[in-house]
Amino acid sequence: MMVSSSSSESLRDPGGFGRQNIILKRHKPEYAERVKAYAPFYQVLALIIADYVVEGELFDRDAWREYYGVDIGPETEEVKNALDFDYFYGIYHGPNPRDLMMRKNNPTHPVRQVCETSFIPTVRPERYTYLSGSPGWSFDYTLRTAILHAEHPIKGRPAEYVCQNEVLEQHGTGLAGRSCVIILLKDLVAYDLCRDEQIVYLQDLNDLTGYRCELELEALSLITVLFAHNVITGERSMFHYSRTCEYIRNGAWSNHMVVGDLYPNRSTRAELFVGSPWVGFEERIGMAILRNLSIRPSSQQPGPQPHSSTCCTLQ
């Protein structure tokens, strides 16, 4: 989809004049160099701009060590490519696809940036190894093992599941797969629809915006981002529930799993509901807009991408 020049201003203008730019700490040096190149005759001003941008968090290998005391291993090529400067900010500073969908029916609806409306971008690992507590112990990353570190972080707010036994019995050992970088938007969409209709809505969103969000949402991806955001910020997040692709079966009935309503309980620990929806949940069940940045179009190679002076195609 082609968006207006105002939507792509932060891509063409590294200084971000008049825009809200959030730059990950790891990208600050490259950002400073780009600002200097953009304003070669105003080096001092360029450095001031680079120094005072909003510094964003990334839950990467360093964060997994700092907050959970585990090592998720060196960055894979998929993770490095996902964090390529031009590719990452082409998405992160791009328009929120939900807002673009809302504007389709309401031309006055404001369109925010993804970076303003998402949880902390998170690296979902394939495996991790404990550095403290039980040093050297290594685990595949699954729904069952994810809760081990979430309940006992070495820093930040702990969290736990509120879930039915069937969740971990049926899906607890499903492997995460290759490490990847995930961006999860805070707002859910497609309430009051059955799951098939929700999938159609997400496909329409992708067709309209080019955002390439996941149609088959995996519970582990949602949970990873929510736990990471919680351990750093302590914020209550995702007040409602998102359906996932996993089925929960109990006797003669089955339902798609829902994840959501992360909230603090009476202690300092946050609780995240993971399970089958209860009666009365329906009006609170939507679909999350989640993008796996490590899945890139086959035609697109890592590295700088050309940008038009008047418009930008979402990557």
N, C-alpha and C positions, 0 to 999 in steps of 0.2 A: 504494500500500500504506500502511496505517496502522501507525505504529510507536509504541512506548510513550513516555510522557512523559520517561523518563530518556534516551532516544535523542535527544530534541529539546531537552534542557535548555539547551544552548548557544545555541539559537535564541531561546528565550523569555527567557533570562537572559544578557544581554550581559556580565555580570561573569564568567560561566563558573565559578561557585563549584563546586568539586568536579569540574570537567571540564578536559580538556586543550584549551585554545583556541590555535590558531595563526592569527594575523591577519597578512595581507599588509601590508607597509610602507605601501603606497598607501592602505590603509583605516584606518590608525591614528588620524588625526584624527576621522573619522566614528565610529569605535569609541569613542573617548574621550567624544564627545558623547552617544552612546547610553548609556554607563555612567553618566554624570552624570544623564541623564534617568531612569535606572532607580533610582538611589539619590540622590534630590534632597537628603536630609537628611544625607548622608554624602559630601560633595563631595571631601574630602581622601582618604578611603578609595577613592572611585571613581577618582580620578586615579592613585592608586598602582596599583590593579588594571589600569587601562588602560596604564600605563607598563611593567608587568612581564609582560604576556602574551608568549607565545613569538612572536617576529617571523618570519614566513614569507617565503620567497623567491617571486618571480614572474619568470619569464623573459619580460620584456616588451620594449618598444622600447628602454628604457634599458639593459637587460641585453644586448641584441643589440649596442648601441653599445659597451658597456664590455668585453665579452668577445670579440667578433668584429670590431669596428671597422666595422660595417655599419649602415645606417639602413633599417628596414623600413617607414618612412613613418608618418604619423599614425594613431592608432587609428581603426579603422572603427566604424560603428555596431554591427556584430555583436560586436566585441571589447568595446566599452563596455557593451553590454547583458549580455554574459556575465559581466562583472565588477561588475554591479549588486550592491550590498551584500547585500540580502536573498536574492536569487536565488543568488549565489555561495556564501554560507555555509549556505544551505539544503541545499546539496550537500556542500560541503567539510567542514562540521561534522556532517554526517549519518552514518548507519551505513554501514560497508563492506558492499557488496552480497554479496561473496563470503562474508563471515562470516554474513550472514543466511541464505544458502543452506546453509552448513555447519550452522547451528543447526536447520535444518529436520529434519535427521536426528540431531542431537545437541543437545538442549535446553540443555546446560551449556557449549556452545562460546561463548567470549567474542566479543562484537561490538565491534570497534574503530571509530574514526572514520575517514572517508576521509582527513582531513588527516594522520593518524598513519601511513597505509599507502600513500601515493601518492608518486610522483616529483614534482619541482617543477612546478607548473602552468606551462604554456608557451604562448606565442603563436606559432602557426605562420604565417609570413608568406606573402603572395602573391608579392611581389618584394622585392628588397633592393638597396641601392646602397652601394658601398664608400666609406668616409670616409677611409681611409688605404691605403697600398700602391698601389692603382690608383683614386684618388679620382674619383668621378663615374661609374665603370663600374656599370651596372645589369643585373641578371639576374632572370629568372623563377626562382622557387624550385622546384627539382626534385631528384630523387635525385642527379643528376649535379652540380648546383651546390651542394647541401648539403654535400658533402664538401670543397669548396674552402675554406670558412671553418672547418670542423671540424678540418681538418689543420693550420691555421695561425692559431689564436686569438691575439689580442694579450694575453690574460690567461687563466690557468687551464690545464687539462690538454687537450692536443690528442687527436684521435681519428681513426680511419680505418676504412674498410671492409675486411673480409676477405670477398671475394665472387668469384663466377664471372663471366666476361666477359659471359655472357648477361644478367645482371641489368641492367647499364647499357646494353647494346645494345638490349634489349627494353623497358626501363622507365625509362631514365635521363632522358628528356626529358618525361615526363608531368607536367603542370602541377599545382601544389598546389591552386589554386583560391583562393577568398576567405580572407582572414586569419581566424583563429579561435583560441579558447582551448581547450586540451586538458588534461584530467586523466587520467593513466595510473596505475592501481594497480600495485603492485610484484608482487603474487602472481598467477600464472597459474592457469587453471582448465581443466577438461575434458581432462586427459591421457588417453592410451591410447584415444582416440576418433578416428574418421575425421572429416574436416572437416564433412561434413553433420551428423554427430551433435554436433560442437562448436557449430555454429550453433544447433541445437535447444537445447543447454544454455544458451547465452547468451540465447536468447529466453525460456526458462523463468526464467532469472535476472531478466530485465527484468519478466516478468509477476508474479513473486513480490515483487520489491522496488521496482518503479517507477523503476529507476535510469536506464534509457534508454542503455545502453552501445551502442557501434557493433557491428553484426553483421558488416559487411563492412569489416574492418580494413585500412586503407591503410598500406603500408610506410613511406611518407614521414612520416606522423603519428607512428608509433612511433619512428622514427629521430630525428626532431626533438626529442622529449622526452628520449630517452636521451642524445643528444649534449649537450643543454642541462644535464641533471643531472650528466653527467660533467665538463663544463668548469668547473662551479662547485664540486662536491664532491670530484671525483676518486674517487668510490666505484665499486667493481665493482657492476654492476647487471644485473638480468635474467639470472640464471645459466642459465636454460633458454631455450627458443625458442617464439615465437608464430607461428602461421600467419597469413598475410595474404591479401587477396583477389586479389593478382596471380598469374598463372600464369607459370612459366618453361618455355619450350619448347626442346627440344634433339632434333632429328630426330623419331623416332617417339614419344618420351615427353614428358610434361609433368607438372609438379608445382606445387603452390602454394608461393610463396616463404615462407621462414621468416626471422625476424629475432630476434637475441638473443645471449646469452653475451658481453656487453660486459665485457672484462677487460683489465688492463694487460699489455702485452708486456714484453720485456726492457728496453726503453727507457722513457721516461716517457709514451709514447703509448698510448692505449687502442685496442683493436681490437673491432669489432662485426661479427659474422657476418651477412651478408645473402646469401641464395642458396637453392638447392634442397637439401632435407634429404638427408643421406647415410644409407647403410645403418646401422642401429643407433641412429639418432636418435629413433625413434618414441616411446620411453618418455620423452623429454625435450621433446616438442612438445605444448604446450598452446595456450590462447588468452588473449590479453591482454584485460583489462577497461579499455576506453578510452572516455571520454565527450567528445564535442565540445560544450562548453558554449554555443557560438554557435548551436547548433540548439535552439531553444526551442519548447515547445508553442505552437501558433498562438493558443490561447485565453489564453495568459499574457502580460501586458504587463510591460515593465520597471517597476521601482519597488517600494516596500514591499508585501509580501504579508501578509495576515492569518494569524495563527497561533492555533490553539486553545490553551486553557490546559491541556489534558490530552494532546493528541497533535498530530502533525504529519504532513502528507503530503509525501513526497519530491517535489521539483519537477523 
